[in-house]
Amino acid sequence: MHDAVPNDVVPVKDAGAAHWRSSLRTRIALWAGLVNVVLLVLLVMATAWFARRMILDDARRDTQATTQEAAQRLDDAMHVVTITTLGMADLVATTQLSADELTATLRAMVKATPGCAGGLLILEPRTRGDAPFARYVARSGRDRDFIADAYAFRDQGWYQRTVASPAGWWSEPYLNRTAGDVWMVTYNMPLREPGRGARTRGMVSLDLPLANLTDPVDPLAHLPGWRVSLVAPAGTLALNPEVGVERLETLDEYIARAGRSDLREAAQAVRVRDTLQYVHVDAVSGERRYTVVEPVGDTGWMLLVAQSYDLVTDRLAQALWLLAAIGALLALTCMLVVGTLARHISQPVESLSASAARLAQGDYGTPVPHGQRRDEVGQMARTLEHARGSIQQQLREIEDMTAARQKLESELSIAREIQQAMLPPGRVIDREHAHLEAYARLEPAKAVGGDFYCFIQTDPDGLWFAIGDVSDKGVPAALFMARTVTVLEVAASTHPSPERVLAEASRRLVQGNDACMFATVLCGRVDVRSGACVLASAGHDAPLLLHADGRHKMLPVQPGPPLGFEVGDAFPLWSGQLPAGATLLAWTDGITEAFDAGNLAFGVERIPDTLQPGATAREQCDGLIARVHAFTEPAPQSDDITALAIRRRLDGTPASPEAALPQENAHADATVHPA
């Protein structure tokens, strides 16, 4: 007899014999082999993609290497001209040669320079009696004497530029009529006498047919998909597949005329004589190209070589289409096979998916089916059923935790109200012509805190006050704070001076302090009539005295040991005067150590800027705490914040509105009514 199972589950008749047939592992293994065919197609496609990248990378490297090699060949050919010209300049500058010797030397230089069409040598007289020399020697024999022809060479721009130039320079392409309408380029070099600051005596130059520069790179221009441009130093296109040299058009002019905005980056590299490799799309034809910009040494000439990406990718197109067709056929076949198998495998999985969906919707009362199966589906069903029970148990625990949390929050709220009720309100004491107002404000960082303050009046003319900070936060600090305030109030009623109050409090707080908590306290007493003030500190920050005229200073109150660690008697007493119109301001470290989002502390130095001479004690406290919050925003409050202010004034001293604080009648008894 079989165990009872849900209606949608077929009972297992022969678990041992049917186990391998019902196993998902067996079924997945069956169609996973077919899926491998798809993976094979993807692998082939990935290989084709990788091969395409390799071919494109090879094309880039080939273009770059070819451009660099061509630029080096041009540089070598032009370097021969510069070396020959420099040798001629050195020879003329260091020797005294006759006109015939100069002509012979110039002719030898022209013949020794490969491809040179002619050379020019101009020498100004070294002394007043010498004759100038200006002669052009052509390889063809068509020499010319500029002096004999009365040719005004000194007025020519090329001569003026050469003698003013610090070094040699290459000219732009120009049409040489004398040489038979041949396009030429010229390398010009100034002649200077040896020595620093020597004057320029003339120039020497060599002419090269432009074909000597374009022929070495012209074969590249005939390769399929390649485009070659040679740019002269001033930007003239000496070689370009679309612009003949006879137009004397610059690269920038060509870009503007032809609308080739894609070449602006290359034009910028040409202007700054820098190398560049980049991929761009022809703004006119839409063809994708890879362009290399390479300087021709230090000559000022620039070589631009571009190769078409479209031709490279076209060579892969047929192979890629064939691979895509084969991959699509295999993928379709695998989809049909996997679809057939999925119908048999997915039915129990879909049932489990529906159960999981019910769990996601919060339905934890419906059992999960297929728990009796012996394959992986049964294992998943039992796992889901276990999860369903665990979730139900966790929900019950969460409800209990929520109730406990709400109870804790309610208790903390009550504790906060109790702690706030323990703190006295602000006070105003009037004694004939003398008036004393005291106010403090505390903002805990948590529900309850460790900061505290108190005002105690033990006689009609005197007001005891204290402000302190417990070493911890939260509930432990609040309990120790309550104990500290009680001890201080009792000690203030039995001892005449602050140092004895702190000594008594130190003795009492050490007792039973197994948690080793401690508190810093500033304790003092102010006489309403005379303004006499005494202070003592148990490890607390010294207070600040603000005079009526705005002057302020930190009172030199020497701190003693904090209360609670061990019994202490050394609490130095400070005695002084609280003048009319002056305010005594004290605070806890929650103000000085309030940090902004950049971890910068508010510090003591910012406190005086928050004070207003003539303001009430309450206004001083509120203003200080408001400035602290504005400084730290948006950083959260990390510590309890407390400020305490005591202001004394006499009749005739300007008073501020005090409606928020009740006043005591000058003829009443010593009891101060709370606000």
C-alpha positions in Angstrom: 0.0 0.0 0.0 1.4 3.4 -1.0 1.6 6.5 1.2 -1.0 9.2 0.6 0.3 11.9 -1.8 -1.3 15.1 -3.2 -3.7 14.5 -6.1 -1.4 16.0 -8.7 1.5 13.7 -7.8 1.7 10.2 -9.4 2.6 7.6 -6.8 6.0 5.9 -7.3 5.4 2.2 -8.0 8.9 1.0 -8.3 11.3 3.4 -6.9 14.4 1.3 -7.4 13.7 0.6 -11.1 12.3 4.0 -12.0 14.8 6.1 -10.2 17.2 6.7 -13.1 14.4 7.4 -15.5 12.7 9.9 -13.1 16.0 11.7 -12.2 16.3 15.2 -13.4 20.0 14.6 -13.7 19.3 12.0 -16.4 17.0 14.2 -18.3 19.2 17.3 -18.1 22.2 15.1 -19.3 20.1 14.1 -22.3 19.3 17.6 -23.6 22.5 19.2 -22.3 24.4 17.2 -24.9 22.2 18.9 -27.6 22.7 22.3 -26.0 26.4 21.8 -26.4 25.8 22.1 -30.1 24.5 25.6 -29.6 27.5 26.3 -27.4 29.7 25.0 -30.3 28.0 27.4 -32.6 28.5 30.2 -30.1 32.2 29.2 -29.9 32.5 29.4 -33.6 30.9 32.8 -33.7 33.2 34.0 -30.9 36.1 32.6 -32.8 35.0 34.5 -35.9 34.6 37.7 -33.8 38.0 37.2 -32.3 39.5 36.6 -35.8 37.8 39.8 -37.0 39.4 41.7 -34.1 42.8 40.2 -34.9 42.5 41.1 -38.6 41.5 44.7 -37.7 44.3 44.9 -35.2 46.8 43.6 -37.7 45.5 46.1 -40.2 46.1 48.9 -37.7 49.6 47.7 -36.9 50.4 47.3 -40.6 49.1 50.8 -41.4 51.1 52.3 -38.5 54.3 50.4 -39.3 54.0 51.2 -43.0 53.5 54.9 -42.3 56.5 55.0 -39.9 58.7 53.3 -42.4 57.6 55.6 -45.2 58.2 58.7 -43.0 61.6 57.3 -42.1 62.5 57.0 -45.8 61.4 60.5 -46.5 63.3 61.7 -43.4 66.5 59.9 -44.6 66.2 61.5 -48.1 65.6 65.0 -46.7 68.3 64.5 -44.0 70.9 64.1 -46.8 69.9 67.5 -48.1 70.1 69.1 -44.7 73.5 67.5 -44.0 74.9 68.6 -47.3 73.6 72.2 -46.9 75.0 72.3 -43.4 78.4 71.2 -44.7 78.4 73.8 -47.3 77.5 76.5 -44.7 80.3 75.4 -42.4 82.8 75.4 -45.3 81.9 78.9 -46.4 81.9 80.2 -42.9 85.3 78.9 -42.0 87.3 79.4 -45.2 88.2 82.2 -47.6 87.2 81.0 -51.1 87.2 82.9 -54.3 84.1 83.3 -56.5 85.2 80.5 -58.8 86.0 78.2 -55.8 82.6 79.0 -54.3 80.9 78.1 -57.6 82.8 74.9 -58.0 82.0 73.9 -54.4 78.3 74.6 -54.9 78.3 72.6 -58.1 80.0 69.7 -56.4 77.4 69.9 -53.6 74.5 69.8 -56.1 76.0 66.8 -57.9 76.8 64.9 -54.6 73.2 65.3 -53.4 70.9 62.6 -54.8 68.0 64.0 -56.7 69.1 67.6 -56.2 68.0 69.9 -59.0 70.2 72.9 -58.1 71.7 75.0 -55.3 71.9 78.7 -54.4 74.7 80.4 -52.5 74.5 84.1 -51.4 77.3 85.8 -49.5 77.3 89.3 -48.4 80.7 91.1 -48.4 82.7 90.5 -45.2 84.4 93.9 -45.5 83.5 97.0 -47.4 85.9 96.4 -50.3 84.7 92.8 -51.0 82.1 92.0 -53.7 78.9 90.1 -52.9 78.4 86.6 -54.3 74.9 85.4 -55.3 74.8 82.5 -57.8 72.4 79.6 -58.6 74.0 76.4 -59.9 71.6 73.9 -61.7 72.3 70.3 -62.3 71.1 70.9 -65.9 73.8 73.5 -66.4 71.4 76.5 -66.4 73.4 78.6 -63.9 72.4 82.1 -63.0 74.4 85.0 -61.5 72.0 87.2 -59.5 74.6 90.0 -59.2 75.2 90.1 -63.0 71.5 89.9 -63.7 70.8 92.7 -61.2 68.2 90.4 -59.5 66.9 92.0 -56.3 67.2 88.9 -54.3 67.4 90.9 -51.0 63.7 92.0 -51.5 62.5 88.4 -51.8 60.5 86.9 -49.0 62.5 83.6 -49.0 65.7 85.5 -48.6 64.5 87.7 -45.8 63.0 84.7 -43.9 66.2 82.7 -44.3 68.6 85.4 -42.9 66.2 86.0 -40.0 65.7 82.3 -39.2 67.7 80.7 -36.5 67.9 77.4 -38.4 67.2 75.9 -41.8 63.7 75.5 -43.2 61.8 73.7 -45.9 59.7 75.7 -48.4 56.3 74.9 -49.6 55.9 73.2 -53.0 56.3 75.7 -55.9 56.4 75.5 -59.7 59.9 76.1 -61.1 59.5 77.6 -64.5 63.3 77.7 -65.1 63.6 74.0 -64.5 60.9 73.3 -67.1 57.7 73.7 -65.1 58.8 71.2 -62.4 57.3 71.3 -58.9 60.1 71.9 -56.4 60.8 72.2 -52.7 63.8 74.0 -51.3 65.8 73.7 -48.1 67.2 77.1 -47.0 69.8 77.7 -44.4 71.3 81.0 -43.1 75.1 81.5 -43.3 76.6 83.0 -40.1 80.2 83.7 -39.2 81.7 81.6 -36.4 81.4 82.8 -32.8 78.6 83.8 -30.5 76.5 86.7 -31.8 78.0 86.4 -35.3 76.2 88.3 -38.0 74.3 86.6 -40.9 76.3 86.9 -44.1 73.8 85.2 -46.5 72.3 81.8 -47.2 72.6 78.5 -48.9 69.8 76.4 -50.3 69.2 73.2 -52.3 66.3 72.4 -54.6 64.6 69.0 -54.7 61.9 68.0 -57.2 58.7 67.4 -55.3 58.6 64.0 -57.0 61.6 63.0 -54.9 59.4 63.2 -51.9 56.2 61.9 -53.3 57.5 58.9 -55.3 58.7 56.9 -52.3 55.1 57.0 -50.8 53.2 56.9 -54.0 53.0 53.1 -54.2 51.1 53.1 -50.9 48.4 55.3 -52.5 47.8 52.5 -55.2 47.0 49.8 -52.6 43.3 48.9 -52.4 41.6 51.0 -49.8 44.7 53.1 -48.9 44.9 56.9 -49.1 48.1 58.8 -48.7 48.6 62.5 -48.1 51.9 64.5 -47.7 51.6 67.9 -46.0 54.3 70.6 -46.3 55.4 72.5 -43.2 52.9 75.3 -43.8 50.0 72.9 -44.4 50.1 72.7 -48.2 48.9 69.4 -49.6 51.9 68.2 -51.6 50.3 64.8 -52.2 46.6 63.9 -51.9 44.3 61.6 -53.9 41.7 64.4 -54.3 43.7 67.6 -54.4 46.5 68.1 -56.9 49.6 70.1 -55.8 48.9 72.7 -58.4 46.0 74.0 -56.3 48.3 74.9 -53.5 45.5 74.1 -51.1 46.2 73.6 -47.4 44.8 70.7 -45.4 42.6 73.0 -43.4 41.2 74.6 -46.6 40.5 71.1 -48.0 38.7 70.1 -44.9 36.5 73.3 -45.0 35.9 73.0 -48.8 35.2 69.2 -49.0 33.3 69.0 -45.7 35.7 66.5 -44.2 35.1 67.3 -40.6 36.4 63.8 -39.7 39.9 65.0 -40.5 39.9 67.9 -38.0 41.7 65.7 -35.4 44.3 64.8 -38.0 44.7 68.5 -38.9 45.3 69.4 -35.3 48.0 66.7 -35.1 49.6 68.2 -38.2 49.6 71.7 -36.7 51.4 70.6 -33.5 53.7 68.1 -35.3 52.5 65.2 -33.3 51.8 61.5 -34.0 48.2 60.3 -34.1 46.3 57.1 -34.8 42.5 57.1 -34.7 39.4 55.6 -36.3 37.0 57.8 -38.0 34.1 57.8 -40.5 34.5 59.7 -43.8 32.0 62.6 -43.4 31.3 62.5 -47.2 31.4 58.9 -48.2 30.5 57.3 -44.8 33.5 55.0 -45.1 35.1 53.9 -41.9 38.9 54.4 -41.9 42.0 54.0 -39.7 44.3 57.0 -40.2 47.9 57.4 -39.0 49.6 60.8 -38.8 53.4 60.7 -38.6 55.9 63.5 -38.6 58.7 63.3 -41.1 61.6 63.7 -38.6 62.3 67.3 -37.7 61.6 68.6 -41.2 58.1 70.0 -40.5 56.6 67.7 -43.2 53.7 65.4 -42.1 52.6 62.1 -43.6 49.0 60.9 -43.4 48.1 57.3 -44.3 44.6 55.9 -44.1 43.3 52.3 -44.6 39.7 51.5 -45.3 38.1 49.3 -42.6 35.2 48.4 -45.0 37.5 46.5 -47.4 39.0 44.6 -44.5 35.6 43.6 -43.1 34.2 42.7 -46.5 36.8 39.9 -46.7 35.2 38.4 -43.6 31.6 38.9 -44.6 31.1 35.6 -46.6 32.8 33.5 -43.9 30.7 35.2 -41.2 27.5 34.7 -43.1 28.3 31.0 -43.6 29.1 30.6 -39.9 26.0 32.4 -38.9 23.8 30.2 -41.1 25.3 27.0 -39.7 25.0 28.3 -36.2 21.3 29.3 -36.8 20.5 25.8 -38.2 22.1 24.1 -35.2 20.4 26.5 -32.8 17.0 25.8 -34.3 17.5 22.0 -34.1 18.6 22.3 -30.5 15.6 24.5 -29.7 13.2 21.9 -31.1 14.9 19.0 -29.1 15.1 21.0 -25.9 11.5 22.1 -26.3 10.3 18.6 -26.5 12.2 17.5 -23.5 11.2 20.6 -21.5 7.6 19.7 -21.7 8.3 16.5 -19.8 10.7 18.0 -17.3 9.1 21.4 -16.6 5.7 20.2 -15.4 6.7 19.4 -11.8 9.1 22.3 -11.8 6.2 24.6 -12.8 4.2 23.2 -9.9 7.0 24.0 -7.5 7.3 27.5 -9.1 3.6 28.1 -8.3 4.2 27.0 -4.7 7.1 29.4 -4.5 5.0 32.2 -5.9 2.3 31.5 -3.2 5.1 31.8 -0.6 6.2 35.1 -2.1 2.7 36.4 -1.9 2.5 35.5 1.8 0.4 32.3 1.5 2.2 30.1 4.0 -0.7 27.8 4.8 -0.7 25.7 1.6 1.6 22.7 1.7 4.2 22.3 -1.1 3.4 19.3 -3.5 5.8 16.7 -4.8 7.4 16.1 -1.5 7.2 12.3 -1.9 9.3 12.2 -5.1 12.7 10.6 -4.9 14.4 12.8 -7.5 15.7 16.3 -7.4 12.2 17.7 -7.7 11.2 15.9 -4.5 14.3 17.3 -2.8 13.4 20.8 -3.9 9.8 20.3 -2.7 11.0 19.2 0.7 13.3 22.2 0.9 10.5 24.6 0.0 8.3 22.9 2.6 11.0 23.3 5.2 11.4 26.9 4.2 7.6 27.4 4.5 7.7 26.1 8.1 10.8 28.2 8.9 9.1 31.3 7.6 6.0 30.7 9.7 8.2 30.3 12.8 10.2 33.4 12.0 7.0 35.4 11.5 5.9 34.4 14.9 9.3 35.4 16.3 9.2 38.7 14.4 5.8 39.5 15.9 7.2 38.8 19.4 10.3 40.9 18.7 8.2 43.8 17.3 6.1 43.8 20.4 9.2 43.7 22.6 10.8 46.5 20.6 7.7 48.7 20.8 7.6 48.1 24.6 11.3 49.0 24.8 10.8 52.2 22.7 7.8 53.1 25.0 10.0 52.6 28.1 12.8 54.7 26.6 10.3 57.4 25.7 9.1 57.4 29.3 12.7 57.4 30.6 13.4 60.4 28.3 10.5 62.3 29.7 11.5 61.4 33.3 15.1 62.6 32.6 13.9 65.8 31.0 11.7 66.4 34.0 14.7 66.0 36.4 16.4 69.0 34.7 15.3 72.4 36.2 13.9 75.1 34.0 15.5 78.5 33.5 15.3 80.9 36.4 15.3 84.7 37.0 16.2 86.0 40.5 15.5 89.7 41.4 17.0 91.3 44.4 16.3 95.0 44.5 18.5 96.5 41.8 20.2 93.2 41.0 18.9 90.6 38.6 20.2 87.2 37.7 18.9 85.0 35.0 20.0 81.4 34.4 19.1 79.0 31.6 20.4 75.7 30.2 19.5 73.5 27.3 20.3 69.8 26.8 19.8 67.8 23.6 20.7 64.0 24.1 22.1 62.1 21.2 19.9 59.1 22.0 16.6 58.7 23.7 18.3 59.4 27.0 21.7 60.8 27.6 24.6 61.4 30.0 24.8 65.2 30.0 23.2 67.1 32.9 22.9 70.5 34.6 21.2 71.8 37.7 20.3 75.1 39.5 20.2 75.0 43.3 19.3 77.9 45.6 20.3 77.4 49.2 20.0 81.0 50.3 18.1 84.1 49.0 21.0 85.8 47.3 23.0 82.9 46.0 22.5 80.5 43.1 24.4 77.2 42.8 24.8 75.7 39.3 26.5 72.7 37.8 26.9 71.3 34.3 28.4 67.9 33.6 29.0 65.1 31.1 28.9 61.3 32.0 31.5 59.1 30.2 28.9 56.9 28.4 25.6 57.4 26.5 22.2 55.8 26.6 20.5 54.2 29.6 23.7 53.5 31.7 24.8 57.1 31.4 21.3 58.4 32.2 21.3 56.4 35.4 24.7 57.6 36.5 23.7 61.1 35.5 20.6 60.9 37.8 22.8 59.7 40.7 25.4 62.5 40.0 22.7 65.2 40.0 21.3 63.9 43.3 24.7 63.8 45.0 25.6 67.3 43.8 22.3 68.7 45.1 22.8 67.1 48.5 26.4 68.2 48.7 25.5 71.8 47.7 23.0 72.1 50.5 25.6 71.0 53.1 28.9 72.6 51.9 29.7 76.3 51.5 32.1 76.2 48.5 32.3 74.4 45.1 35.5 72.6 45.8 34.0 71.0 48.9 30.9 70.1 46.9 33.0 68.3 44.3 35.1 66.6 47.0 31.9 65.3 48.7 30.5 64.2 45.4 33.7 62.4 44.4 33.6 60.4 47.7 30.0 59.4 47.2 30.2 58.5 43.5 33.1 56.1 43.9 31.0 54.0 46.2 29.4 51.1 44.3 30.7 52.3 40.9 31.6 48.8 39.7 31.1 49.9 36.1 33.9 52.4 36.5 31.8 55.2 35.0 32.8 58.8 35.6 31.6 62.3 35.0 33.2 65.7 34.4 31.5 68.5 36.3 31.8 72.3 36.4 30.3 73.6 39.7 29.9 77.2 40.9 28.0 79.7 42.9 27.0 83.3 42.0 25.8 86.0 44.4 23.0 88.0 42.9 23.7 91.3 44.7 27.5 91.4 44.6 28.2 89.3 41.6 30.8 87.3 43.5 31.4 84.1 41.7 33.3 80.9 42.7 34.0 78.0 40.4 35.6 74.5 40.6 36.0 71.9 37.9 36.2 68.1 38.0 37.9 67.6 34.6 35.4 69.8 32.8 36.1 72.5 30.2 36.6 76.0 31.6 33.7 78.4 31.0 33.7 81.7 29.0 32.9 85.1 30.4 31.2 87.6 28.0 31.2 91.2 29.0 28.5 93.7 28.2 30.7 95.4 25.7 31.4 92.2 23.8 34.8 91.4 25.3 35.2 87.8 26.2 37.8 85.5 27.8 38.2 81.9 29.0 38.2 81.8 32.8 41.4 80.2 34.2 39.6 77.4 36.1 42.1 74.7 36.8 40.5 71.2 36.5 40.6 68.5 39.1 40.0 64.8 38.6 36.7 63.5 37.1 34.1 62.2 39.6 33.7 58.4 39.9 37.2 57.0 39.3 38.6 57.5 42.8 38.2 59.8 45.7 39.7 63.2 45.0 40.3 66.3 47.1 42.3 68.5 44.7 39.7 70.8 43.1 41.3 74.3 42.8 38.9 77.1 43.5 38.5 80.1 41.2 37.1 83.2 42.7 36.0 86.2 40.6 33.3 88.7 39.8 30.3 88.4 37.4 30.1 92.1 36.3 26.8 93.8 35.5 25.7 92.9 32.0 28.1 90.0 31.7 27.2 86.4 30.9 28.9 83.2 32.1 28.7 80.5 29.5 29.5 76.8 30.0 29.1 73.7 27.8 29.9 70.0 27.4 32.2 68.4 24.9 29.2 67.5 22.7 29.6 71.1 21.4 33.3 71.4 21.0 33.6 67.9 19.5 30.6 68.2 17.1 31.9 67.0 13.8 30.7 68.0 10.3 30.6 65.7 7.3 34.3 66.3 6.7 35.2 65.2 10.2 36.1 68.8 11.2 35.3 69.6 14.9 33.3 72.7 15.9 36.0 73.5 18.5 36.2 76.1 21.3 37.4 78.8 18.9 34.0 79.1 17.1 32.0 79.6 20.4 32.7 83.3 20.8 31.3 84.0 17.3 27.9 82.6 18.4 27.5 85.0 21.3 25.5 88.2 21.3 26.3 90.9 24.0 23.1 91.9 25.7 21.2 88.8 24.8 19.4 86.8 27.4 20.8 83.6 28.9 18.2 81.6 26.9 19.1 83.4 23.6 22.8 82.6 24.2 22.2 78.9 24.7 19.7 78.6 21.8 22.0 80.6 19.5 25.1 78.4 20.3 23.3 75.1 19.8 21.7 76.4 16.6 25.2 77.3 15.2 26.5 73.8 16.2 23.6 72.2 14.2 24.2 74.4 11.2 27.9 73.6 11.3 27.5 69.8 11.5 24.6 69.4 9.0 24.1 66.9 7.4 26.3 64.8 9.7 24.2 63.1 12.5 24.6 64.2 16.2 27.2 61.9 17.8 27.1 63.1 21.4 24.9 64.8 23.9 24.9 68.6 23.6 24.4 70.9 26.6 24.9 74.7 27.0 24.4 76.7 30.3 24.4 80.5 30.6 24.1 82.8 33.6 23.6 86.5 33.0 23.7 89.2 35.7 22.5 92.8 35.3 21.7 95.8 37.4 19.0 98.4 37.1 20.1 100.7 34.3 21.8 97.9 32.4 20.0 97.3 29.0 17.7 94.3 29.4 16.4 91.9 26.8 12.9 90.5 26.6 12.5 87.8 29.3 9.0 86.7 28.8 10.1 83.1 28.5 11.5 83.1 32.1 9.4 83.9 35.3 10.8 86.5 37.6 10.9 86.3 41.4 9.6 89.3 43.4 12.4 91.1 45.2 10.4 91.0 48.5 9.5 87.3 48.3 11.2 84.6 50.3 14.1 82.5 49.1 12.0 80.0 47.1 12.4 80.4 43.3 9.3 79.5 41.3 10.0 77.2 38.4 9.2 78.3 34.9 
